[in-house]
Amino acid sequence: MNIATSSRALALALVATLAACNGSAGAGGNPNPPAVPAHTLYVGTGSTVTAFDAAANGNVAPLGTLNGGANFNNIFSVGFDSAGHLTTGENTSIVTYAIGALGAAAPMSQISGAATTLMNVDAIAVDPTGKIYASDLGDNAIKTFAAGANGNVAPTATIAGALTQTTGPGLLYLDTSGKLVDSEFLHVMVFAAGATGNVAPLQNLTNVGAENVGAILDSTGRVLVADCPGHAIRFYAAGATGAAAPTATLAGAATGLLCPTNMVLDGSGNMYVLQSSSVGTGPSSILKFAAGATGNVAPLATIAGANTTMTSSASGFAYR
């Protein structure tokens, strides 16, 4: 995800300005929203997207919450373009919000209608220019929409067909080079930047645990996979494919991992892990690990507790 360059002070000031920014704007939200806070974690779950200061630790309240209302039901992914517009999608639509949107803000655009061919959007990813990639379980395809697309518009490209080896597109991730990661049940695939049509992936990892959820690439090209029932993050060598074994694992009692569902990295390589309570008890939580952490090591910080307002089974996760 892209990292905003505005000062971290804006993130802290957001708490004090939420009422002024959203209280007088009505259902559409603030027409002049604040600057997007720097170094912020965004969690999508249920009908909300919740923002946290990435430096937070403990049972802390969020910086703010975007309430999607009828637009949201079960948010599995959150994405940003380089300007800071927030995008998410589910069912048969994809919605994008203005920079800094919070509260009951209305979307600035919504992709929906027969021409979109969207049937059951599971997740989205957004590149810096605003191009949107959507995994569609309805017809086993990954669909691309142009930056700024709005309304009943057709996708500009589709990844689908036997060569793709897709069995149900899941959480998506774009690295800085444009490679697209598709995390599916029992396997993780990496497609070349700009891949379209009936194309084979560059990598198709099949030894990824009983129920992998999210997967990302780090700056060296390693594939990091969240193994929910294994309570672990597994690391695979750059270019690894097939039944390749992980080269390292982050797991064990000291890690506090319990059904990790997704990860993001900051500019220093620190890893933030979003974990669900779907196989345990209590709400979801966020664990921060030092860059390069593997083995049975404790997190640097934990965001968890009733004040966070996070519910169970969260998987939408972004760092900006």
Phi, psi and omega in degrees: 000152181284144182257121180292154184254359177291161188290153180293341179300329178297322180296318181289325180290340183300323181301317183286339185255002183303315183297316181293327184283330187238341188288331185254005186264354179078194186296338181278355181083184184285126180289342178233074187292161179290165175299146179298127182297144176281151172054057183238142176259136180241129182242124177256124177203140181060235183253018184226158166240123186246137183252137178231144171297127182295343178270002183290157178207134176100201183271080189250151175283150178290159174293328180179169182221136172261119181260110186281345180057232183293342180284338183242147172223311179211091187281118179259347182204155179222137179221158180228147166270180185291338180279337180109013174286132182266133179233141171213170181200154175195163180054247185243023181213160176231129183239145178234139183246155179296160179303129177077009182301134178216176177063226183261032181303138176279149178295148176278339176206155179214122177268115180196160180122168186300323183294336181291336186063011179290131183240319181202079183293124179264322184200164177226162169218149184232133177272171185302332182279349182103000175296136186248133174249132182232129174272125185243108179289340184296324178228022171057052184218158171249122187247142182247135177238142183297152174303134180082001180302142182206140176087208185271077185241149180279151174295150179276341180200160179217137170257113183195155178124170186299323182294334182291334180067017178288138178237008181149085184306139183235220180299137183247152177213136175249128175271179186293341179272353181097359175297142183249124178257129179241112181264112182244169180299119176075000174202157180232131182240147175239123179256149179297153175303131179079007181300137176215161175077205182269078186241147178282147176287158174290325181221145174219090183279126184246351180255066190240017178101173186287331180205075175294151181241277179263157177212143180222170172250140173268184186292343179265356181094358176296148177262125178253126186238131175273117179256099186299299183292338177275356180050050187210157166250126183250138184248128180241144183299151176304130179084354181298146180209175179064221183270024180305139179277152176296147178272343178200160180218141171254110185193161178125165185301323183294333183289332184074010182291131177216099182057064175295139183242337182197161180221154169221156179242143173267182185294343178263000180090000175296143184250129175253128183247123173269129179232146184264160175258016187296340176247009179225217179229157177086178183283174176290167181209167179236130177245136177252127179242148179297153177305131178081004182296133173215170179082202183262076184241150181282149176289157176285330181204156177223127174255111185198155176124171186298326182294339181289337183066007178290135177265187181279165171062035176284143175218339176290126188208133178211152176237130180220000000 
